[in-house]
Amino acid sequence: MTKVLVVDDSDSFRFIITEMLRLRVPGVEVVEADNGSQGIEILEKYDYGFDAIVTDLQMPIMDGEEFAKNLRFVDKTVPLFLISGWTAGVKNVGLFTGIYDKTDVSYLVDELKKLRSSR
């Protein structure tokens, strides 16, 4: 089973990503967080046991880049995908496995299917 953490402050966008993954990636388990701080709490609760993480850039409390820095301090290898309507503002591109615009999230399904097949 593939376990994915989705971190986004938009309830509707988290719902779309979660449902798309559940429908198109068989056996995926999705856990949700509504900001980077909550994402870190969930990572700690699950002992950083995720196969991939998807995060937004602009969020309250802790944004996507700060979340990525905290994550990379503990886990430098887990695939981390940034999805945002404002990708031009990313300062630390190297923190992310991929950076994508929110207008087309089909790439995410492809990336997770590749991840599953490489195991």
KEFI-8229 format. One record per atom (N, C-alpha, C): x, y, z; residue number from 1; atom name. Coordinates in steps of 0.05 Angstrom, whole numbers, plus 5000, padded with zeros to 4 digits. Example, Ala and Ser with C-alpha at 12.3 -4.5 7.8 and 13.67 -1.06 7.14 Angstrom:
// residues 2
R,5264,4886,5156,1,N
R,5246,4910,5156,1,CA
R,5264,4934,5156,1,C
R,5257,4955,5142,2,N
R,5273,4979,5143,2,CA
R,5258,5001,5157,2,C
//
This chain:
// residues 119
R,5017,4976,5000,1,N
R,5000,5000,5000,1,CA
R,5018,5025,5000,1,C
R,5010,5045,4985,2,N
R,5024,5070,4983,2,CA
R,5011,5090,5002,2,C
R,5026,5102,5019,3,N
R,5015,5122,5038,3,CA
R,5024,5150,5030,3,C
R,5005,5168,5026,4,N
R,5011,5195,5017,4,CA
R,4999,5215,5036,4,C
R,5015,5235,5043,5,N
R,5006,5258,5059,5,CA
R,5000,5281,5041,5,C
R,4976,5293,5043,6,N
R,4969,5316,5027,6,CA
R,4966,5340,5046,6,C
R,4981,5361,5042,7,N
R,4982,5384,5059,7,CA
R,4972,5409,5043,7,C
R,4949,5419,5049,8,N
R,4938,5442,5035,8,CA
R,4917,5455,5052,8,C
R,4916,5481,5053,9,N
R,4897,5495,5069,9,CA
R,4869,5497,5057,9,C
R,4867,5490,5031,10,N
R,4841,5491,5018,10,CA
R,4827,5464,5021,10,C
R,4805,5464,5036,11,N
R,4789,5439,5039,11,CA
R,4781,5427,5013,11,C
R,4772,5444,4994,12,N
R,4762,5434,4969,12,CA
R,4785,5422,4952,12,C
R,4809,5434,4952,13,N
R,4831,5423,4937,13,CA
R,4841,5397,4949,13,C
R,4843,5396,4976,14,N
R,4850,5371,4989,14,CA
R,4831,5349,4982,14,C
R,4805,5355,4981,15,N
R,4785,5335,4974,15,CA
R,4790,5326,4945,15,C
R,4794,5344,4927,16,N
R,4799,5336,4899,16,CA
R,4823,5318,4896,16,C
R,4845,5326,4908,17,N
R,4870,5310,4906,17,CA
R,4866,5283,4919,17,C
R,4854,5282,4943,18,N
R,4849,5257,4957,18,CA
R,4832,5238,4941,18,C
R,4809,5248,4931,19,N
R,4791,5231,4916,19,CA
R,4804,5222,4890,19,C
R,4818,5239,4876,20,N
R,4831,5232,4851,20,CA
R,4852,5209,4856,20,C
R,4867,5212,4877,21,N
R,4887,5191,4884,21,CA
R,4873,5165,4891,21,C
R,4852,5166,4907,22,N
R,4838,5142,4915,22,CA
R,4825,5127,4891,22,C
R,4816,5143,4872,23,N
R,4803,5131,4848,23,CA
R,4823,5120,4828,23,C
R,4846,5134,4825,24,N
R,4864,5127,4803,24,CA
R,4890,5113,4811,24,C
R,4895,5111,4837,25,N
R,4919,5096,4846,25,CA
R,4909,5075,4866,25,C
R,4906,5050,4856,26,N
R,4895,5029,4872,26,CA
R,4912,5024,4897,26,C
R,4898,5021,4920,27,N
R,4911,5015,4945,27,CA
R,4925,5039,4959,27,C
R,4920,5063,4949,28,N
R,4933,5086,4962,28,CA
R,4918,5093,4988,28,C
R,4933,5101,5008,29,N
R,4921,5111,5033,29,CA
R,4930,5140,5034,29,C
R,4910,5158,5037,30,N
R,4915,5187,5038,30,CA
R,4909,5198,5066,30,C
R,4928,5213,5077,31,N
R,4925,5226,5102,31,CA
R,4926,5256,5096,31,C
R,4909,5272,5109,32,N
R,4908,5301,5102,32,CA
R,4916,5318,5126,32,C
R,4928,5342,5118,33,N
R,4935,5363,5137,33,CA
R,4928,5389,5125,33,C
R,4919,5409,5141,34,N
R,4910,5434,5130,34,CA
R,4931,5457,5132,34,C
R,4955,5451,5141,35,N
R,4977,5470,5140,35,CA
R,5003,5455,5147,35,C
R,5026,5468,5142,36,N
R,5051,5454,5146,36,CA
R,5056,5445,5175,36,C
R,5047,5461,5194,37,N
R,5051,5454,5222,37,CA
R,5036,5428,5228,37,C
R,5012,5426,5220,38,N
R,4996,5402,5224,38,CA
R,5009,5379,5208,38,C
R,5020,5385,5185,39,N
R,5034,5364,5169,39,CA
R,5057,5352,5184,39,C
R,5073,5369,5197,40,N
R,5096,5359,5213,40,CA
R,5086,5342,5237,40,C
R,5064,5351,5250,41,N
R,5053,5335,5272,41,CA
R,5044,5307,5262,41,C
R,5032,5306,5238,42,N
R,5023,5281,5227,42,CA
R,5047,5264,5220,42,C
R,5068,5276,5208,43,N
R,5092,5261,5201,43,CA
R,5104,5248,5226,43,C
R,5105,5263,5248,44,N
R,5116,5253,5273,44,CA
R,5099,5230,5284,44,C
R,5072,5234,5283,45,N
R,5054,5214,5292,45,CA
R,5057,5187,5277,45,C
R,5062,5189,5251,46,N
R,5065,5165,5234,46,CA
R,5095,5158,5231,46,C
R,5112,5169,5248,47,N
R,5141,5163,5247,47,CA
R,5153,5167,5219,47,C
R,5144,5188,5205,48,N
R,5154,5195,5179,48,CA
R,5150,5172,5159,48,C
R,5130,5156,5163,49,N
R,5125,5132,5146,49,CA
R,5108,5137,5121,49,C
R,5114,5157,5106,50,N
R,5099,5162,5081,50,CA
R,5116,5156,5057,50,C
R,5103,5147,5036,51,N
R,5116,5141,5011,51,CA
R,5119,5166,4993,51,C
R,5102,5185,4997,52,N
R,5103,5210,4982,52,CA
R,5087,5231,4997,52,C
R,5094,5257,4992,53,N
R,5080,5279,5005,53,CA
R,5074,5300,4983,53,C
R,5051,5311,4985,54,N
R,5042,5333,4967,54,CA
R,5036,5357,4985,54,C
R,5047,5380,4978,55,N
R,5042,5404,4994,55,CA
R,5036,5428,4976,55,C
R,5021,5446,4987,56,N
R,5016,5473,4975,56,CA
R,5039,5491,4983,56,C
R,5041,5514,4970,57,N
R,5061,5533,4977,57,CA
R,5051,5553,4998,57,C
R,5030,5567,4991,58,N
R,5020,5588,5009,58,CA
R,4998,5577,5028,58,C
R,5005,5576,5054,59,N
R,4987,5566,5074,59,CA
R,4991,5582,5099,59,C
R,4971,5585,5116,60,N
R,4975,5599,5142,60,CA
R,4991,5581,5161,60,C
R,5000,5593,5182,61,N
R,5015,5580,5204,61,CA
R,5043,5571,5195,61,C
R,5045,5553,5175,62,N
R,5071,5545,5164,62,CA
R,5067,5539,5134,62,C
R,5081,5555,5118,63,N
R,5078,5551,5089,63,CA
R,5093,5527,5078,63,C
R,5090,5521,5053,64,N
R,5101,5497,5041,64,CA
R,5131,5496,5042,64,C
R,5145,5518,5038,65,N
R,5174,5518,5039,65,CA
R,5184,5512,5067,65,C
R,5172,5525,5087,66,N
R,5180,5520,5114,66,CA
R,5175,5491,5122,66,C
R,5152,5481,5113,67,N
R,5145,5452,5118,67,CA
R,5166,5435,5105,67,C
R,5174,5441,5080,68,N
R,5194,5425,5066,68,CA
R,5221,5425,5080,68,C
R,5229,5449,5090,69,N
R,5255,5451,5105,69,CA
R,5254,5433,5130,69,C
R,5232,5434,5145,70,N
R,5229,5417,5169,70,CA
R,5229,5387,5161,70,C
R,5216,5380,5140,71,N
R,5215,5352,5131,71,CA
R,5243,5343,5123,71,C
R,5257,5359,5107,72,N
R,5283,5352,5096,72,CA
R,5304,5350,5118,72,C
R,5300,5363,5140,73,N
R,5318,5361,5163,73,CA
R,5318,5332,5174,73,C
R,5295,5319,5172,74,N
R,5292,5292,5182,74,CA
R,5293,5271,5160,74,C
R,5281,5276,5137,75,N
R,5279,5257,5115,75,CA
R,5286,5271,5089,75,C
R,5309,5264,5078,76,N
R,5319,5277,5054,76,CA
R,5310,5262,5029,76,C
R,5298,5239,5031,77,N
R,5293,5222,5008,77,CA
R,5263,5219,5000,77,C
R,5245,5223,5018,78,N
R,5217,5219,5011,78,CA
R,5209,5238,4988,78,C
R,5195,5228,4967,79,N
R,5186,5246,4946,79,CA
R,5167,5267,4956,79,C
R,5173,5292,4950,80,N
R,5157,5315,4960,80,CA
R,5150,5332,4936,80,C
R,5124,5333,4930,81,N
R,5113,5347,4907,81,CA
R,5099,5373,4916,81,C
R,5107,5395,4905,82,N
R,5095,5421,4910,82,CA
R,5074,5426,4889,82,C
R,5050,5432,4898,83,N
R,5028,5439,4879,83,CA
R,5018,5467,4888,83,C
R,5017,5485,4870,84,N
R,5010,5512,4877,84,CA
R,5001,5528,4853,84,C
R,4984,5547,4858,85,N
R,4977,5566,4837,85,CA
R,4997,5588,4834,85,C
R,5018,5587,4851,86,N
R,5038,5609,4851,86,CA
R,5066,5596,4853,86,C
R,5073,5580,4833,87,N
R,5099,5566,4833,87,CA
R,5123,5584,4828,87,C
R,5118,5608,4817,88,N
R,5140,5626,4811,88,CA
R,5153,5637,4836,88,C
R,5139,5636,4859,89,N
R,5150,5646,4884,89,CA
R,5167,5627,4899,89,C
R,5173,5603,4889,90,N
R,5188,5584,4904,90,CA
R,5218,5592,4905,90,C
R,5229,5594,4929,91,N
R,5256,5602,4932,91,CA
R,5276,5579,4933,91,C
R,5267,5557,4946,92,N
R,5284,5534,4950,92,CA
R,5274,5510,4934,92,C
R,5278,5512,4908,93,N
R,5269,5492,4889,93,CA
R,5280,5464,4896,93,C
R,5305,5462,4905,94,N
R,5317,5437,4911,94,CA
R,5305,5420,4933,94,C
R,5287,5432,4948,95,N
R,5273,5417,4969,95,CA
R,5252,5398,4959,95,C
R,5244,5403,4934,96,N
R,5221,5388,4923,96,CA
R,5229,5369,4901,96,C
R,5215,5346,4899,97,N
R,5219,5327,4878,97,CA
R,5208,5338,4852,97,C
R,5185,5352,4854,98,N
R,5172,5363,4831,98,CA
R,5156,5387,4839,98,C
R,5153,5407,4821,99,N
R,5137,5431,4827,99,CA
R,5117,5433,4804,99,C
R,5092,5434,4811,100,N
R,5070,5434,4791,100,CA
R,5049,5455,4797,100,C
R,5035,5463,4776,101,N
R,5014,5482,4779,101,CA
R,4988,5468,4786,101,C
R,4971,5481,4802,102,N
R,4946,5468,4811,102,CA
R,4926,5464,4789,102,C
R,4930,5476,4766,103,N
R,4911,5474,4745,103,CA
R,4911,5447,4731,103,C
R,4933,5431,4735,104,N
R,4934,5405,4723,104,CA
R,4948,5386,4742,104,C
R,4932,5370,4756,105,N
R,4943,5352,4776,105,CA
R,4945,5323,4766,105,C
R,4940,5318,4741,106,N
R,4942,5291,4730,106,CA
R,4970,5280,4733,106,C
R,4990,5297,4732,107,N
R,5018,5289,4735,107,CA
R,5023,5274,4761,107,C
R,5008,5282,4781,108,N
R,5012,5270,4808,108,CA
R,5005,5240,4807,108,C
R,4983,5233,4794,109,N
R,4976,5205,4791,109,CA
R,4998,5190,4777,109,C
R,5008,5202,4755,110,N
R,5030,5189,4741,110,CA
R,5055,5185,4758,110,C
R,5062,5205,4774,111,N
R,5085,5204,4791,111,CA
R,5082,5182,4812,111,C
R,5058,5180,4824,112,N
R,5053,5160,4845,112,CA
R,5052,5131,4833,112,C
R,5042,5129,4809,113,N
R,5042,5102,4796,113,CA
R,5071,5094,4790,113,C
R,5088,5113,4781,114,N
R,5116,5107,4777,114,CA
R,5129,5098,4803,114,C
R,5123,5112,4824,115,N
R,5134,5106,4851,115,CA
R,5127,5078,4859,115,C
R,5101,5070,4855,116,N
R,5092,5043,4862,116,CA
R,5106,5022,4846,116,C
R,5109,5027,4820,117,N
R,5121,5007,4802,117,CA
R,5151,5004,4807,117,C
R,5164,5024,4819,118,N
R,5193,5022,4823,118,CA
R,5199,5006,4849,118,C
R,5179,4999,4864,119,N
R,5184,4984,4889,119,CA
R,5189,4955,4885,119,C
//
